Amino acid sequence: MILVTTNDVAGREITEVLGLVRGSTIRARHIGRDILARMRGIVGGEVSEYTKLMGESREQALDRLVQEARELGADAVVGLRFTTSEVMDSAAEILVYGTAVKLR
């Protein structure tokens, strides 16, 4: 599966637009990670616990998008975008979306 942020795939022709595909996940912070993160907030530096959590969340959302695109018979997803929103004080949603297409 080809995933691109552009509206086309270099060297390939889009023959059919299959429609919007998306993948999302909502993750809550872990109390142990939250305590470590707050301590890092006091002394400064990267909050690696959250960096790892967000990275895992992006990968899970991408996996779900790819699954949805495969179910439509897509060769690629173009116009790929990520967005994040806070759902509640301790949880965030990662959403990835794009357009599933067939290529020649």
C-alpha positions, 0 to 999 in steps of 0.5 A, a space after each residue: 500500500 502506497 501512502 502519500 501526503 501529496 494528491 498524486 503518486 509520482 510516476 503513477 496514474 490515478 484511475 479510480 477514486 474509491 473515497 475517504 478512508 480513515 483510521 483513529 485511536 483514542 489513548 488515555 495516559 497511564 498514571 505511572 507515565 503521567 507521574 514521570 511526565 509531570 516530573 519532566 515538566 518540572 525539570 524540562 526536556 523531552 517527555 519520552 513517555 508521551 512521545 512513545 505513546 503518541 508514536 504508537 497511537 499514530 501507527 495504530 491509526 495508520 494500520 486501521 486506515 490501511 485496513 479500510 483502504 485494502 477493504 476497498 481494493 485500493 492501491 494507495 491513499 493520497 492526501 494523507 493527513 493526521 489530526 489530534 484532539 483532546 477528548 477529555 483531560 487524560 485522553 487524546 484521539 489521533 485521526 489519520 485520513 486520506 483518499 483511497 485510489 486505484 493506480 495504473 
